[in-house]
């Protein structure tokens, strides 16, 4: 168990280190960004004195190292400041948008993983058959098509032509519930969710399906399955052993998938006018809303890192070989 | 009657476009408390027999005809549930690949306990005691019980495998090349453990190996297989007075600690492919003594002594063959003539 503790500690230190690195890169990136972060507040008629006072107000007159230290401290304590335009704390905006994004991603990932895993084990089972070949080719094709393309086609057909689904948004106008929970439990939300969720799934289902197909094939050839049979174990116990072994790589895959989805679906959020964190980031960049853009960047990076960390930790728990090597 | 008996056993593997007969009409009996060694080259069907006995042939393999009798009861065609009652409790397996014989994500203890749970309903303390006892039997420390298989060395894993095989006190133990992939010293230790189980616990054992020396050292009786056929079987007599040229070849291919002057002879060539078996004797192609008769007609097993039988047309000339088979030239010449 000592090995496991060390492993976790090492992972945790690595997580902190990488987070600091990401923050530093972000700091440099925003410094290099063309334009003045205060252009929103500084009118061309401002006098030198007024400009200086504005800079002082935002702390931009401090030496660079001090700005960096303050920035790091604020980011790490999640004090993101106030939005230039919405005049609300950035933290509230980011949390709200993250929840919206999660409301689309979580159901899509859960469905993709369950269906993909089932499909994958079926493919592993039917290995070499004509159906298997066809499905694998289909999956590879789905994987290669950009989701914004699929998104536009789907919108065109099911929304504009057939009119079965709303063209975008998370709820109808005025359909917002009193709380986030109330919103996502409404039928109206479900109606809005189906199209983007399906588009997301067409892509996300391919990874668990292809992964499970290959791990299932690998596990099926394992000698230990023969021994389990020879031990006289009932079939379901044997299947349990096989599945547990085949699922190992999937756990990591799912965690990593979740992380990347939070940032990878910016385009999808724009196409479906989904008020998520990706769309917020793009809007903030367009409006030069520095605090919001910074926070969105940071939170998305942090989510990827956290899910990677979770993947590592989970893997150590389900595969005892990892923690010790 | 034997504890375990094979009668005219034929096992085939279906391949994409046909079937290959891996075991062809093998009849063999293992008596109560006997230690039988089954030898042959890779691919001769010996491991297939082990798998068939435990009913774990791969998906494309099946017993085409014949019987596998355990205490007079045919196990071929038993339902999975009926088979599961016999497995491990009556017949246990020490597999070829202890390396991969354990599921990597469960501890050794869990996997041994699982074998117990599948058959008997013991309270936890009794299970624990029994597993401890088995670990002591094979010389493993109790503190290693909660370890995962990858934390064991190859030899330890194989010993844990033996512990697992013995945990339900089975009547018959099938050891399928139990020392593959282990270094020589560990091989010796493992074989010693297995021998100990045979002598102390009076188990009926079937040892499958390609190593004549191992059989000579450990087993009461020997059966030699070649290309899916049983070519010779008998007691220790088989080593001293082999009647089948293949057995002679095998005996000369392994060093004899008692006679260091003897030169080691190898048998040139390879067994015929399973899917293109020649008519006549299957060894004819590599046999330096083969005649037209051998290539035309298949020899039947015939008795050459007390419980000793060989399948060769020329058992009458065995004494002469034995002399010639000691010389490498004989085999070399045979290979060139072919």
Interface residues (C-beta under 8 A of the other chain):
Chain A: X222 X223 X224 X226 X227 X228 X229 X230 X231 X232 X233 X234 X235 X237 X241 X244 X245 X248 X318 X319 X320 X321 X324
Chain B: X51 X54 X55 X56 X80 X83 X84 X85 X86 X87 X88 X89 X92 X93 X95 X96 X97 X99 X100 X101 X102 X103 X104 X105 X106 X107 X114 X115 X118 X119 X148 X150 X151 X164
